[in-house]
Amino acid sequence: MANEISLNDRLRSFTLEATILNTVSDTDLQGHWSIIFIYPKDNTSGCTRETKEFNEKYSDFKSLGVRVFGLSKDTLASHISFSKKLDLQL
């Protein structure tokens, strides 16, 4: 598959709008352990459950120096609403 990625693969260059940091780029992640969890859509039952689980463990990840980011195809406005609704730290 052309879009398949594997553990320890290098990320392609990117810049994305973000709810907490304004923007996130590949250079922001360099030199840090990071988790990017990808989910299909804000405010759906499965995606809400997954996001809540990452949020509940956020302090554990942070204490280890791991950055956590959620990524979906929704708009920034949708992400902001979703983040506020769940009181997300990530």
C-alpha positions in Angstrom: 0.0 0.0 0.0 1.3 3.5 -0.9 -0.1 5.1 2.3 0.9 2.4 4.8 3.1 3.5 7.7 5.0 1.4 10.2 6.4 1.9 13.6 9.5 4.1 13.5 8.7 5.4 9.9 9.7 9.0 9.4 6.7 11.4 9.0 6.4 13.4 5.9 6.5 17.1 6.2 3.2 18.6 7.4 1.5 21.5 9.1 -2.0 21.3 10.6 -4.2 23.6 12.5 -4.5 22.6 16.1 -6.9 23.3 19.0 -4.3 23.9 21.7 -1.1 24.9 19.9 -2.6 26.8 17.0 -0.6 24.8 14.6 1.4 21.5 14.7 4.1 20.6 12.2 6.5 17.7 11.8 9.3 19.8 13.2 7.3 20.3 16.5 7.5 16.5 16.9 11.2 16.1 16.2 13.1 14.9 19.3 10.0 14.0 21.2 8.0 10.8 21.7 4.6 11.4 20.3 1.3 9.6 19.9 -0.9 10.6 17.0 -4.2 8.7 17.3 -6.4 9.0 14.2 -10.1 8.7 14.5 -12.9 9.1 11.9 -15.2 11.8 13.3 -15.7 14.1 16.3 -18.7 13.4 18.5 -19.3 9.8 17.5 -19.6 7.1 20.2 -16.5 5.1 19.4 -14.3 8.2 18.7 -15.5 9.9 21.9 -14.7 6.7 23.9 -11.2 6.5 22.4 -10.5 10.2 22.9 -11.7 10.0 26.5 -9.3 7.1 27.2 -6.3 9.0 25.9 -7.4 12.1 27.9 -7.7 10.0 31.1 -4.1 8.8 30.6 -2.8 12.2 29.5 -1.0 12.9 32.8 0.8 9.5 32.5 1.9 10.3 29.0 3.0 13.8 30.0 5.0 12.5 32.9 7.0 10.4 30.5 7.5 13.3 28.1 5.1 11.9 25.5 3.0 14.3 23.5 -0.5 13.1 22.5 -2.5 14.4 19.5 -5.8 13.3 18.1 -6.4 13.7 14.3 -9.5 13.5 12.2 -10.8 15.0 9.0 -13.3 17.3 10.8 -13.0 21.1 10.8 -11.1 23.1 13.4 -14.4 24.5 14.7 -15.7 20.9 15.2 -12.5 19.9 17.0 -12.7 23.0 19.3 -16.4 22.1 20.2 -15.5 18.4 20.7 -12.5 19.4 22.9 -14.6 21.8 25.1 -17.4 19.3 25.4 -15.0 16.6 26.7 -12.8 19.1 28.7 -9.8 17.7 26.9 -6.2 18.3 28.1 -4.8 17.1 24.8 
